[in-house]
Every structure is written in C-alpha cells, then in structure tokens.
Amino acid sequence: MPVRMTPQRFDELVSDALDLIPPKLAKAIDNVVVLVEPRHATEPDILGLYEGVALTERDSSYSGSLPDAITIYRDALLDVCDTEADVVDEVAITVIHEIAHHFGIDDERLHQLGWG
C-alpha cells in the first residue's frame, strides 16, 4: 500500500534531499529548477526526470537558455515506498540521481555507483 503524505511534507523531503548536496557541489549547479509533480503524464512509474543540457555538454549557444528542470514525481515515489523512512531515502536517491544527470553522469554510471 502506498505511503500517504501531504504535498507540503513531500516538498520538505525534496528540500532536505537538496540540502544533502555538499556545498561545493551545490555551488556548481547552474540554471536548474527543481519541481515536484504528482506523476509523469506518459510514464506514470518514473520517479524523477532531468530535462536540459548537462553541464558537460553546454557551450556558448546555451547562454540565455531557459533553466534546466528536475522533476520529482510525488505519487510515483509514494507508490514504491512502504514507510515514511522509505520515502525519505527514495526522495534523496532520486534527487541525487537527477542532479547527477545535470553534471553529465549517465544512468549506466549511476547504477555502477549504486545510485541507479
């Protein structure tokens, strides 16, 4: 049975997960917005999504671009968790996973590192 949680509490967990990022690394995050949505429209089981141009792929043509977006999907995450502690862990893993994409780390490497 999915965990029940208010949207406000879930947003707090996303904020807490962002606070886990070491300050030097957090300062390197550039032009990114983090959003929370209930569920992805066409892939309802996806937990998070990075949409943008990774730092490793940016060049002078990126200047003036709209922010990259990291979306965390609340209902999908709650569906895969059994306890609030599970939600805390999964939110942190998902946020770190999507931030890693911003830094140009692909899914294969994230799986090797244990963040898949």
C-alpha positions as protocol buffer text, in pm:
chain_id: "A"
residue {
  index: 1
  type: MET
  ca { x: 0 y: 0 z: 0 }
}
residue {
  index: 2
  type: PRO
  ca { x: 146 y: 340 z: -93 }
}
residue {
  index: 3
  type: VAL
  ca { x: 254 y: 578 z: 180 }
}
residue {
  index: 4
  type: ARG
  ca { x: 20 y: 871 z: 240 }
}
residue {
  index: 5
  type: MET
  ca { x: 185 y: 1210 z: 280 }
}
residue {
  index: 6
  type: THR
  ca { x: 79 y: 1570 z: 233 }
}
residue {
  index: 7
  type: PRO
  ca { x: 226 y: 1754 z: -64 }
}
residue {
  index: 8
  type: GLN
  ca { x: 383 y: 2000 z: 181 }
}
residue {
  index: 9
  type: ARG
  ca { x: 563 y: 1723 z: 371 }
}
residue {
  index: 10
  type: PHE
  ca { x: 685 y: 1573 z: 44 }
}
residue {
  index: 11
  type: ASP
  ca { x: 817 y: 1914 z: -67 }
}
residue {
  index: 12
  type: GLU
  ca { x: 1007 y: 1934 z: 264 }
}
residue {
  index: 13
  type: LEU
  ca { x: 1170 y: 1598 z: 189 }
}
residue {
  index: 14
  type: VAL
  ca { x: 1279 y: 1722 z: -154 }
}
residue {
  index: 15
  type: SER
  ca { x: 1425 y: 2033 z: 9 }
}
residue {
  index: 16
  type: ASP
  ca { x: 1601 y: 1816 z: 269 }
}
residue {
  index: 17
  type: ALA
  ca { x: 1745 y: 1600 z: -9 }
}
residue {
  index: 18
  type: LEU
  ca { x: 1880 y: 1909 z: -186 }
}
residue {
  index: 19
  type: ASP
  ca { x: 2044 y: 2010 z: 143 }
}
residue {
  index: 20
  type: LEU
  ca { x: 2238 y: 1680 z: 135 }
}
residue {
  index: 21
  type: ILE
  ca { x: 2437 y: 1803 z: -164 }
}
residue {
  index: 22
  type: PRO
  ca { x: 2781 y: 1917 z: -47 }
}
residue {
  index: 23
  type: PRO
  ca { x: 2811 y: 2299 z: -63 }
}
residue {
  index: 24
  type: LYS
  ca { x: 3095 y: 2299 z: -319 }
}
residue {
  index: 25
  type: LEU
  ca { x: 2891 y: 2075 z: -549 }
}
residue {
  index: 26
  type: ALA
  ca { x: 2573 y: 2274 z: -490 }
}
residue {
  index: 27
  type: LYS
  ca { x: 2753 y: 2592 z: -598 }
}
residue {
  index: 28
  type: ALA
  ca { x: 2833 y: 2423 z: -932 }
}
residue {
  index: 29
  type: ILE
  ca { x: 2466 y: 2360 z: -1009 }
}
residue {
  index: 30
  type: ASP
  ca { x: 2378 y: 2614 z: -1274 }
}
residue {
  index: 31
  type: ASN
  ca { x: 2044 y: 2730 z: -1417 }
}
residue {
  index: 32
  type: VAL
  ca { x: 1829 y: 2447 z: -1278 }
}
residue {
  index: 33
  type: VAL
  ca { x: 1482 y: 2449 z: -1128 }
}
residue {
  index: 34
  type: VAL
  ca { x: 1358 y: 2159 z: -913 }
}
residue {
  index: 35
  type: LEU
  ca { x: 987 y: 2085 z: -943 }
}
residue {
  index: 36
  type: VAL
  ca { x: 751 y: 1840 z: -777 }
}
residue {
  index: 37
  type: GLU
  ca { x: 462 y: 1698 z: -979 }
}
residue {
  index: 38
  type: PRO
  ca { x: 218 y: 1420 z: -891 }
}
residue {
  index: 39
  type: ARG
  ca { x: 309 y: 1185 z: -1177 }
}
residue {
  index: 40
  type: HIS
  ca { x: 465 y: 1191 z: -1526 }
}
residue {
  index: 41
  type: ALA
  ca { x: 193 y: 1213 z: -1791 }
}
residue {
  index: 42
  type: THR
  ca { x: 315 y: 934 z: -2021 }
}
residue {
  index: 43
  type: GLU
  ca { x: 544 y: 732 z: -1791 }
}
residue {
  index: 44
  type: PRO
  ca { x: 347 y: 704 z: -1466 }
}
residue {
  index: 45
  type: ASP
  ca { x: 609 y: 490 z: -1288 }
}
residue {
  index: 46
  type: ILE
  ca { x: 905 y: 723 z: -1346 }
}
residue {
  index: 47
  type: LEU
  ca { x: 1032 y: 869 z: -1015 }
}
residue {
  index: 48
  type: GLY
  ca { x: 1228 y: 1166 z: -1145 }
}
residue {
  index: 49
  type: LEU
  ca { x: 1334 y: 1333 z: -1467 }
}
residue {
  index: 50
  type: TYR
  ca { x: 1614 y: 1567 z: -1571 }
}
residue {
  index: 51
  type: GLU
  ca { x: 1536 y: 1780 z: -1876 }
}
residue {
  index: 52
  type: GLY
  ca { x: 1803 y: 2012 z: -2003 }
}
residue {
  index: 53
  type: VAL
  ca { x: 2160 y: 2035 z: -2119 }
}
residue {
  index: 54
  type: ALA
  ca { x: 2414 y: 1875 z: -1886 }
}
residue {
  index: 55
  type: LEU
  ca { x: 2699 y: 2097 z: -1772 }
}
residue {
  index: 56
  type: THR
  ca { x: 2941 y: 1874 z: -1964 }
}
residue {
  index: 57
  type: GLU
  ca { x: 2755 y: 1943 z: -2290 }
}
residue {
  index: 58
  type: ARG
  ca { x: 2700 y: 2318 z: -2263 }
}
residue {
  index: 59
  type: ASP
  ca { x: 2873 y: 2558 z: -2497 }
}
residue {
  index: 60
  type: SER
  ca { x: 2831 y: 2923 z: -2587 }
}
residue {
  index: 61
  type: SER
  ca { x: 2495 y: 2852 z: -2755 }
}
residue {
  index: 62
  type: TYR
  ca { x: 2349 y: 2766 z: -2411 }
}
residue {
  index: 63
  type: SER
  ca { x: 2373 y: 3127 z: -2296 }
}
residue {
  index: 64
  type: GLY
  ca { x: 2029 y: 3274 z: -2229 }
}
residue {
  index: 65
  type: SER
  ca { x: 1857 y: 2935 z: -2225 }
}
residue {
  index: 66
  type: LEU
  ca { x: 1561 y: 2862 z: -2003 }
}
residue {
  index: 67
  type: PRO
  ca { x: 1653 y: 2675 z: -1685 }
}
residue {
  index: 68
  type: ASP
  ca { x: 1701 y: 2301 z: -1693 }
}
residue {
  index: 69
  type: ALA
  ca { x: 1430 y: 2119 z: -1499 }
}
residue {
  index: 70
  type: ILE
  ca { x: 1449 y: 1838 z: -1250 }
}
residue {
  index: 71
  type: THR
  ca { x: 1105 y: 1700 z: -1175 }
}
residue {
  index: 72
  type: ILE
  ca { x: 1040 y: 1469 z: -882 }
}
residue {
  index: 73
  type: TYR
  ca { x: 718 y: 1269 z: -913 }
}
residue {
  index: 74
  type: ARG
  ca { x: 549 y: 1253 z: -572 }
}
residue {
  index: 75
  type: ASP
  ca { x: 279 y: 991 z: -634 }
}
residue {
  index: 76
  type: ALA
  ca { x: 513 y: 754 z: -817 }
}
residue {
  index: 77
  type: LEU
  ca { x: 762 y: 774 z: -528 }
}
residue {
  index: 78
  type: LEU
  ca { x: 494 y: 723 z: -267 }
}
residue {
  index: 79
  type: ASP
  ca { x: 370 y: 418 z: -461 }
}
residue {
  index: 80
  type: VAL
  ca { x: 706 y: 239 z: -432 }
}
residue {
  index: 81
  type: CYS
  ca { x: 753 y: 303 z: -60 }
}
residue {
  index: 82
  type: ASP
  ca { x: 616 y: 117 z: 242 }
}
residue {
  index: 83
  type: THR
  ca { x: 709 y: 365 z: 517 }
}
residue {
  index: 84
  type: GLU
  ca { x: 787 y: 732 z: 558 }
}
residue {
  index: 85
  type: ALA
  ca { x: 1151 y: 634 z: 616 }
}
residue {
  index: 86
  type: ASP
  ca { x: 1147 y: 465 z: 274 }
}
residue {
  index: 87
  type: VAL
  ca { x: 1012 y: 787 z: 123 }
}
residue {
  index: 88
  type: VAL
  ca { x: 1293 y: 990 z: 283 }
}
residue {
  index: 89
  type: ASP
  ca { x: 1551 y: 752 z: 135 }
}
residue {
  index: 90
  type: GLU
  ca { x: 1391 y: 727 z: -210 }
}
residue {
  index: 91
  type: VAL
  ca { x: 1346 y: 1101 z: -242 }
}
residue {
  index: 92
  type: ALA
  ca { x: 1713 y: 1155 z: -156 }
}
residue {
  index: 93
  type: ILE
  ca { x: 1824 y: 889 z: -404 }
}
residue {
  index: 94
  type: THR
  ca { x: 1602 y: 1030 z: -679 }
}
residue {
  index: 95
  type: VAL
  ca { x: 1710 y: 1390 z: -623 }
}
residue {
  index: 96
  type: ILE
  ca { x: 2081 y: 1294 z: -622 }
}
residue {
  index: 97
  type: HIS
  ca { x: 2027 y: 1076 z: -931 }
}
residue {
  index: 98
  type: GLU
  ca { x: 1870 y: 1363 z: -1127 }
}
residue {
  index: 99
  type: ILE
  ca { x: 2131 y: 1617 z: -1008 }
}
residue {
  index: 100
  type: ALA
  ca { x: 2397 y: 1373 z: -1132 }
}
residue {
  index: 101
  type: HIS
  ca { x: 2241 y: 1391 z: -1479 }
}
residue {
  index: 102
  type: HIS
  ca { x: 2284 y: 1770 z: -1463 }
}
residue {
  index: 103
  type: PHE
  ca { x: 2656 y: 1702 z: -1413 }
}
residue {
  index: 104
  type: GLY
  ca { x: 2662 y: 1471 z: -1715 }
}
residue {
  index: 105
  type: ILE
  ca { x: 2659 y: 1136 z: -1534 }
}
residue {
  index: 106
  type: ASP
  ca { x: 2451 y: 881 z: -1726 }
}
residue {
  index: 107
  type: ASP
  ca { x: 2228 y: 604 z: -1590 }
}
residue {
  index: 108
  type: GLU
  ca { x: 2485 y: 331 z: -1651 }
}
residue {
  index: 109
  type: ARG
  ca { x: 2747 y: 507 z: -1440 }
}
residue {
  index: 110
  type: LEU
  ca { x: 2490 y: 591 z: -1170 }
}
residue {
  index: 111
  type: HIS
  ca { x: 2400 y: 221 z: -1146 }
}
residue {
  index: 112
  type: GLN
  ca { x: 2769 y: 135 z: -1112 }
}
residue {
  index: 113
  type: LEU
  ca { x: 2795 y: 388 z: -829 }
}
residue {
  index: 114
  type: GLY
  ca { x: 2485 y: 248 z: -655 }
}
residue {
  index: 115
  type: TRP
  ca { x: 2257 y: 545 z: -735 }
}
residue {
  index: 116
  type: GLY
  ca { x: 2052 y: 372 z: -1005 }
}
